[in-house]
Amino acid sequence: MIITVASGKGGTGKTTVATNLAVALHAEGKDVQYVDCDVEAPNGHIFMKPEITERVAVKLESPRVDAEKCTGCGQCGEVCQFSAIVCINKKVLTFLELCHACGACGLICPEKAITEALRDIGVVEIGDSNGVDFIHGKLNIGEPIAPKIISEIKKRIDPRKIVVMDSPPGSSCPAIEAMKDSDSVLLVAEPTPFGLNDLEITYEVVKELDTPCFLAINKADIGDDRVRKFAESKELPIVLEVPHDRRIAECYSGGGLIVDALPDYRERFLEAFEKIGLTGKGQEGVESCQKKSS
C-alpha cells in the first residue's frame, strides 16, 4: 500500500505528517518504508535519523556532438522541445540544464553526429531508521530534472510493505511523478487563505490522477473554516487534525517526532491510516499488502 503525503506548497507540515505516520505504523508492528521524494530539499532524514547503508548515483543521458561529423543541418534543434540543443550559423550548441534526455536529437541526426553521454545528477540513499526502511534522493544543485531521481527512488519500493511517501510540494512534474501509481494521497494544508488556494490546485491534480484523496489539517485551530468548507464541498475526508501546539513546535524544532515526544498523538496518526485504508484503492492496497506479506 502506497500512501503519498502531498501539499500545495512547502512548509505546511507535510514531512511532519509523513514521518510521524511512518513511525506510528511501525510502532504497531507493521512493515513500513519511508520514502522521501522531495529530492530538491529532502529533510525527512532530520527526523528519521537513518543509518545509510547504500548510495546509488543517478545518471542522465545528455547529447554529445561530434563537430567533425556535424554538417550544421539544424534538425536536432528543430526536434528538441526544450531548446536544449540549437544550431546557430551551422554550429551546434547544447544547454544540458534544459535537456530532458529524450534522445530525439540523436535519433534524427542524419550524420549520426550526436551520441549520449552520462552525467551524475544526484543520488539515491537507502538505509534503516530504527526498523523503518528509509529511502531518499538528493538532486545535485543546479540540476533541473527531479523526476528522474524520483523514478529511481520508486524502483526501490517494496510492495510487501506499507509505503509512506513524502512528495515534493506543489503540483508540477516532480509532485505528479511521486503521486502517480499511489493507492491514496493524503493532502496536508493549513486553514489559511494561502493554504486553501494551494489545496484547491493540488486537489484538482490528484483528481486527474484518479486517486483517492484525503486531507490532514495542520495547525487546525488557527485561521478560518474555509479549508473545512472546501473539503465538505468536495466530499474530501478529513482524516487528521494537528493543533497549533507549542509542544509540537518545540519537538519539530529539535528534530524530534511528535509520536515519540507526545505519545498521545500516536493514536491520531493510526486512526488516520485506518480511515484511509477503509476507502477505495486504500482498502485494496491494505489487502494486497497483507497477501504479499503472508
Helices and strands as residue ranges (DSSP letters): E 2-7, H 14-27, E 32-36, H 44-48, E 51-65, H 75-79, E 85-88, E 91-94, G 96-98, H 104-108, E 114-129, E 132-139, H 146-154, E 162-166, H 173-179, E 184-189, H 193-208, E 213-218, H 226-233, E 238-242, H 246-253, H 258-261, G 263-265, H 266-277, H 280-293
